[in-house]
Amino acid sequence: TVGKETSRFGNGFAAAGIMYYVIAGGMNLLFEDELEGVEHIYKNMMCGAATGMLFKSTLGVIPCIVGGLLGASLIGGLTLLTEEGNKRGLVAFEMKF
């Protein structure tokens, strides 16, 4: 059971990660001028919301909205965590798209 659930969760996280990368790259390419003045945390949260909504879009409207909120909050939290890690010298990368 553990192996079955672990592979299912791993596959879901990998799919979400690839979707986030593609959506963020597409948003940067298509909306480069419009998003120029927006802080990178808000860009990341927009990409996370779009990814979460797309990831749960086949389940209906309510799961789509919940997925968008969850995606935005997760990626916003990760962005804040990496910013704090950069300030303290614990990590040497930034989550910017």
N, C-alpha and C positions, 0 to 999 in steps of 0.2 A: 504494500500500500504506500509506503514512504517513497519508494522509487517512482511509482506511478504518479503520485501527486507532485513530487519534486520536478519531474520532467515536464509536467503540465504547466506548473508555475514558471519554470525556466523558459519554456517556449512562449508563454504569454509575455513575460518581461522582455524577451528578445524581440518579439514582434512589436511591442510598444516602443522599444528603443529605436528600432529601425524606422518605425512610423514617425517618431519624434524628429529624427534626423532629416528625413525626407521632407516633412512639413516645414521644419525650420529653414532648411535650405531653399525650399520653394518660396516661402514668405520673404526671405532675404532677397531672392532673385526678382520676384514680382513686385514687391512693395519696398524696394530699397529707399526711394526718395521719401515716401510717406512715413516710414518708420525711422527716419534719420535722427530726429530729436527725441525719440522715446528711449527711456532708460532700459538697459539690457534685462533687468529683472522683469519688467512688464512685457518685453518681447518674449522672454522665456515662458512667462505665464500664459501669454496668448497662444504660443505654440503648444504648451502643455494642455491647455483647454481644448484646442482643436484636435489634438491627438486623442485625448480622453473621449471626446464626443465621437470621433470616428471609430475608435476602438469598440465602443458600446452601441454604435448606431443601429446594429441589427436587432437589438433587444427592445426597441421602442423609444418613445420620447423621454419618459422619466429616467430610465437608465442612461440615456444619452446625456441628459443634463447633469446627472450625478457624476458620470464619467468625466465630463468637462470640468466640473468643480473639483473633483478629486485630482485630475491631471494638473490643473492650474495650481492647486495648493501643494501638491507633491513637488513639482518642479520649482515653485517659489521657495519652498523650504530648503530644497537642495541648493538653490542659488544663494540664499542667505547663509547656509552652512559653509559653502565654499568661500564666500566673501569673508566670513569670520576666520576661516582657516587660513586664507591668504594674509589677513591682517596679523595673525599670530605666527605666521611662518610655518604652519603645519602642512600646507599644500602649496604647490607651485603652479596651479592652473586656474583658469576662470571659466565659468559657464556662460559664454557669450555666443550669441548668434546674431 
